[in-house]
Amino acid sequence: MRCREKIGDVYGFNAVSVRVEQSWFKRFQARNDVENESGSGRPVTDKIDAIFEKVEKDRHISSYDIAEDLGIDCKRVLTRLNKAGYTKRLDTWIPHKLTKRNFVERVLCNSLLKPNCF
């Protein structure tokens, strides 16, 4: 009961229910610590790096193909690419924010593609 009083003093008595407190206490008592356990398998960063490697090799690759090759969910691939600033335009992955050089190159290419009108 002392734990409930201490939690109540800090967070208020209605912060969590008695059942939640009991389950927390039971879990902490069983493990004897509150640290996260290390996960099994490969680190997530390997998959993230592999996503960007695939995009750099082939700008036209689909998120579905990347997900299938790496064995992860397609939504996760899209989320990672969007967080990194990539968007899919005209079937090509491009950085969402263009650098000054990218912008100048696009303007130059655009002007060369248009016929000269006088």
N, C-alpha and C positions, 0 to 999 in steps of 0.2 A: 504494500500500500504506500510505502514511502516513495516509490518511483512515480506513482500517479500524482502525489502531492508535488513532487519536484517538477514534473512536466506541466502540471497545472499552474505552478508559480511562474514558470517561464512563458508558456504559450497560452495560458488560460485553460480553464477546466473543460471547455467545450471544443478544444482544438481537435482532439481525436477521441474516438469512442473507447470505451473500456475494452471491447473485444480487440480492437486494433492494438492497443497497448499490450494486451495479454499475448497476442501473436508475436509482436516485436520482442517482448521479453523472452518468450520461449525460443525464438530464433537466435537471439544474441546469447542466451545462456547455452544453447546447444553448440554454437560455434566459438563462443568465448571471445569474439572480436566483432568489429563493425566494418572491417575493411572489405573491399570487393575482392572476390576470388578471381584468380587469373583465368582467362578464357582458354578454351582449347582450339586447336587449329591454327591456320595462318593468320597473321595480323591483317587487319583491314587495309592497311596502307599498300600492301602488295596488289590488291585488287584495284585500288584507286590509281596507282601508278600504271597498271596494265591498261586501264580504260584510256588514259591519256596517251599512252604509247600507240594504241590502236588508232586513235583519232589522228595523231600526228602522221602515222604511216598512210592512212587512207581517210581523207576528209569526207568521203562520200559513204562511209560505212554507216549502217543503221544502228540505232541503240539496241534493237532486237538482236542483231548479229553479235554485237559486243557482249550482251548479256548471255547469249547462248554459248559463246566461246569461253567465257569466264565462269559460267555456271552460277550466275547471280540473277537477281530479279531485274527486269527491264526498268522498272520504276526507280530502282537504286542507281542505275546507270544514268538515267535522265537527271535525277537529283544531283548527282556528283558533277555532271557536265554543266548544269545550270548554275550550281554554286561556284564553279570555276569561271563562269562568264561566257560559256559557249552557248550558241543558239544554232538551230538548223535553219538555213536559208537556202532555198533553191537546191535542196538535197545536198548541201555542203555544210559541215560544221565550221563555224567561224567564231572568233572572239566577239563577244557582244559589244564591247567598247573598243573602238578602233584607236590605235596609236596615231600620232601625227603623221608618221610615215605611211601607215596603211591608208589613211584618209587621202593623202596626196597621191598615192599610187592609184587609188580608185578613181579619183577625179581625173587623173591623167588618162587612164585606160578608158574611162567613159567618154572623154573628149575625142580620143583617137577612134573610138568605135562609131561615133556619130559622123554623118557626112558633113562636109564643110558647106555651110549655107551662108551665102552673102547676099 
